[in-house]
Amino acid sequence: MCSHVTTGAYGPCEDPNSLHVKRIAEWAVEEYNKGDHFLSLVSILKCESQVVNGTNWRLKLKCVDQINNRLGIYVTVVWEKLDGSLVLSDFVPLLK
């Protein structure tokens, strides 16, 4: 998960390209796209996690808009509950 995890604080992920983190990133993009967006995940640029009642994953993602083929950088927060279910807490584009 994270190295040097402190409850309540975000810490860097040991492996931002792990299958688990990729699954969370892909899920976040799919959830965001339910709001009439058309993004595809290109890569995970940064991964941090926070131990809460489960785990908050804060990811910086590079995505491509399938409508205009433009690349964008987005920050998302996904809460992974103790039962493994996911909640999209935030998904915002970074200023260009």
Secondary structure in CASP SS format (residue, H / E / C, confidence):
PFRMAT SS
TARGET T0000
AUTHOR 0000-0000-0000
METHOD secondary structure of the structure
MODEL  1
M C 1.00
C E 1.00
S C 1.00
H C 1.00
V C 1.00
T C 1.00
T C 1.00
G C 1.00
A C 1.00
Y E 1.00
G E 1.00
P E 1.00
C E 1.00
E C 1.00
D C 1.00
P C 1.00
N C 1.00
S C 1.00
L H 1.00
H H 1.00
V H 1.00
K H 1.00
R H 1.00
I H 1.00
A H 1.00
E H 1.00
W H 1.00
A H 1.00
V H 1.00
E H 1.00
E H 1.00
Y H 1.00
N H 1.00
K C 1.00
G C 1.00
D C 1.00
H C 1.00
F C 1.00
L E 1.00
S E 1.00
L E 1.00
V E 1.00
S E 1.00
I E 1.00
L E 1.00
K E 1.00
C E 1.00
E E 1.00
S E 1.00
Q E 1.00
V E 1.00
V C 1.00
N C 1.00
G E 1.00
T E 1.00
N E 1.00
W E 1.00
R E 1.00
L E 1.00
K E 1.00
L E 1.00
K E 1.00
C E 1.00
V E 1.00
D E 1.00
Q C 1.00
I C 1.00
N C 1.00
N C 1.00
R C 1.00
L E 1.00
G E 1.00
I E 1.00
Y E 1.00
V E 1.00
T E 1.00
V E 1.00
V E 1.00
W E 1.00
E E 1.00
K E 1.00
L C 1.00
D C 1.00
G C 1.00
S C 1.00
L E 1.00
V E 1.00
L E 1.00
S E 1.00
D E 1.00
F E 1.00
V E 1.00
P E 1.00
L C 1.00
L C 1.00
K C 1.00
END
